[in-house]
Amino acid sequence: MNGDNRQLEQELDRLFAAYRDACEAPEAGADFLPRMWGRIEAAQSWTERFWKWANRLAVAAAAASVLMVVLQLAGQPRADFYSATYLETLMAQTEAETAPIELAGVPAEAPLESPQR
Amino acid sequence: MLVDFDIVERAQAGDAQAFNQIVHAYRRRIFGTVSRLIGRPEDVEDVAQEVFIRLYYSLDQLRSPEVFEPWLYRLTVNAALDYLRKRRKRKLEARVADLSEQQVMMADAAAGSKAQVDEKEKSRIRELVDSLLSGVSEEDRLLLTLKEVEGLSLKELEKIYRVNENALKVRLFRARQRVLRAYAARRAGEGPERTGR
């Protein structure tokens, strides 16, 4: 059994060697190199186009980001609103609520008198 | 190495002339390897071209010119595998006895001269080995072909596949055992027959 196996192994080795000889490499065509360079250049031009577009897209995205930042800053409320403390804000609100009501054409300081008959 | 290290370095630096020298030096070897890996002579040139194009684009990733050959073999194996996967997808996979048109024409033309008898014999061997190798996965078939047919050492395969020697040994052993069993079955079915030379 072992001897048979060894014989088979040897036959297989010989078969692989014969296979190597039987598979002759085809000769390269005369246009092998020009075609290869053609494919490389085609791929390169595609890559270049892709990078050009990618760069343009990146520039446009950066410009849009800057514009959005500017717009956001311009639309922000005045800074002094935020600089007031909570107490100051509360006081300002209380003052506004307790201020005398000013009627149209009537000065606020003028006492309200009952009409004399 | 079929080219000097400095040519590889020049090609890495973008020298087209140096790259052409590499292609000239390795073209025949790559054609042979691709031919044995994919088994379809009519597609060998395309796959070989793909190997060199991949080489062109990946040369800058090569750490040192000393590992250039394993690198090139790696690209060859990957290109062959990609080709085989695409072919399988297209359901055009060559079966064991599915000879290419060129081979069929050659077989038809065979008629009696010594050269023709030789060609018939070569064709029979190709058919037999392709048939035996079809019993293992494409990855294992490629590995086995590189080892048994191309004659690469385990050290070289280790560099190409970037796996340790023991893992390769196990994989090769299993694949070879499968092929051996298929060969034994064929021998038992056909009776004594010439094998190879």
HADDOCK unambig.tbl for C-alpha pairs under 7 A between the chains (distance, minus, plus):
assign (segid A and resid 11 and name CA) (segid B and resid 195 and name CA) 6.63 0.50 0.50
assign (segid A and resid 14 and name CA) (segid B and resid 196 and name CA) 6.13 0.50 0.50
assign (segid A and resid 14 and name CA) (segid B and resid 197 and name CA) 6.94 0.50 0.50
assign (segid A and resid 15 and name CA) (segid B and resid 195 and name CA) 6.04 0.50 0.50
assign (segid A and resid 15 and name CA) (segid B and resid 196 and name CA) 4.67 0.50 0.50
assign (segid A and resid 16 and name CA) (segid B and resid 148 and name CA) 6.31 0.50 0.50
assign (segid A and resid 16 and name CA) (segid B and resid 149 and name CA) 5.52 0.50 0.50
assign (segid A and resid 17 and name CA) (segid B and resid 149 and name CA) 6.20 0.50 0.50
assign (segid A and resid 18 and name CA) (segid B and resid 196 and name CA) 5.26 0.50 0.50
assign (segid A and resid 18 and name CA) (segid B and resid 197 and name CA) 6.25 0.50 0.50
assign (segid A and resid 19 and name CA) (segid B and resid 125 and name CA) 6.00 0.50 0.50
assign (segid A and resid 19 and name CA) (segid B and resid 126 and name CA) 5.86 0.50 0.50
assign (segid A and resid 19 and name CA) (segid B and resid 129 and name CA) 6.90 0.50 0.50
assign (segid A and resid 20 and name CA) (segid B and resid 149 and name CA) 5.63 0.50 0.50
assign (segid A and resid 22 and name CA) (segid B and resid 122 and name CA) 4.78 0.50 0.50
assign (segid A and resid 22 and name CA) (segid B and resid 126 and name CA) 6.51 0.50 0.50
assign (segid A and resid 23 and name CA) (segid B and resid 36 and name CA) 6.29 0.50 0.50
assign (segid A and resid 24 and name CA) (segid B and resid 32 and name CA) 6.64 0.50 0.50
assign (segid A and resid 25 and name CA) (segid B and resid 31 and name CA) 5.55 0.50 0.50
assign (segid A and resid 25 and name CA) (segid B and resid 32 and name CA) 4.29 0.50 0.50
assign (segid A and resid 25 and name CA) (segid B and resid 35 and name CA) 5.98 0.50 0.50
assign (segid A and resid 26 and name CA) (segid B and resid 31 and name CA) 6.82 0.50 0.50
assign (segid A and resid 26 and name CA) (segid B and resid 41 and name CA) 6.61 0.50 0.50
assign (segid A and resid 28 and name CA) (segid B and resid 45 and name CA) 6.57 0.50 0.50
assign (segid A and resid 36 and name CA) (segid B and resid 49 and name CA) 6.01 0.50 0.50
assign (segid A and resid 40 and name CA) (segid B and resid 53 and name CA) 6.39 0.50 0.50
